[in-house]
Amino acid sequence: MLNFVLRVTHYDAILCICCCLLPLGPVKLTDREYNGTVNSVKLNDDYAAVSFDGRLQLHTIDTENDAVDEEREGCLFPEGNSDARILCHDMTPEFLIFGTDKGDIKYFFIEDWGYVNEYRHVCGVKQLYPDHSGTRLIFVDEKGDGFVYNPVNDELVDIQEFPIQCRGILWENSQTDGGVFIAYDSETIFSFIYSKHTMKAAAGTEVL
């Protein structure tokens, strides 16, 4: 698997993506310029998704890869005349997922180059954290409430005892413990177990 090194220059919104070919060291693949200050960058093996000024640019990492169709080299979200602002996004090997200030959560399937799922929440979505496959998604809305969303059946589960000031969420990646995740604030780590029928919160652990 390739490892990537990012260098983001905020003032001129230039993103440099390098591919680490150890032991030779990093080799620069490409430079990209954006019409705004880069806020967040997410990667998978083939694509980068870069947010700036409420928009999201999806594009290939290796611009000289002939295996990628020209029409799939990049895309800007939101499309058309939408006035929604993209507040958060993430990537899995197959999906680009993003949330907006209008409460939209959208799944963009890269292989088919189109949306496969859309969900509308009651208020804006400011953070989201998919598991590795993208089949389970934790998001935090503008009220600070946390939810687990299942895009297969549109099931939404409210996370009880969720930290008021959540700083981030991490999913357990092992297949045997795939429903385990942690949420943390500046002082405490909270662990949870999620299944189709239950949500159980374990005791919090203080950060030393």
HUCORCOR-V459508 format. One record per run of one state. SS is the DSSP state (helix for helix, strand for strand, loop for the rest). FROM is the first residue (numbers start at 1). TO is the last residue. If there is no record, write none. Layout:
BEGIN
ss: {SS;SS}
from: {FROM;FROM}
to: {TO;TO}
END
This chain:
BEGIN
ss: {loop;strand;loop;strand;loop;strand;loop;strand;loop;strand;loop;strand;loop;helix;loop;strand;loop;strand;loop;strand;loop;strand;loop;strand;loop;strand;loop;strand;loop;strand;loop;strand;loop;strand;loop;strand;loop;strand;loop;strand;loop;strand;loop}
from: {1;3;10;14;21;26;34;38;44;47;53;55;61;70;73;74;78;86;92;95;101;104;110;114;121;125;131;137;142;146;151;155;159;168;172;180;185;188;195;199;202;205;207}
to: {2;9;13;20;25;33;37;43;46;52;54;60;69;72;73;77;85;91;94;100;103;109;113;120;124;130;136;141;145;150;154;158;167;171;179;184;187;194;198;201;204;206;208}
END
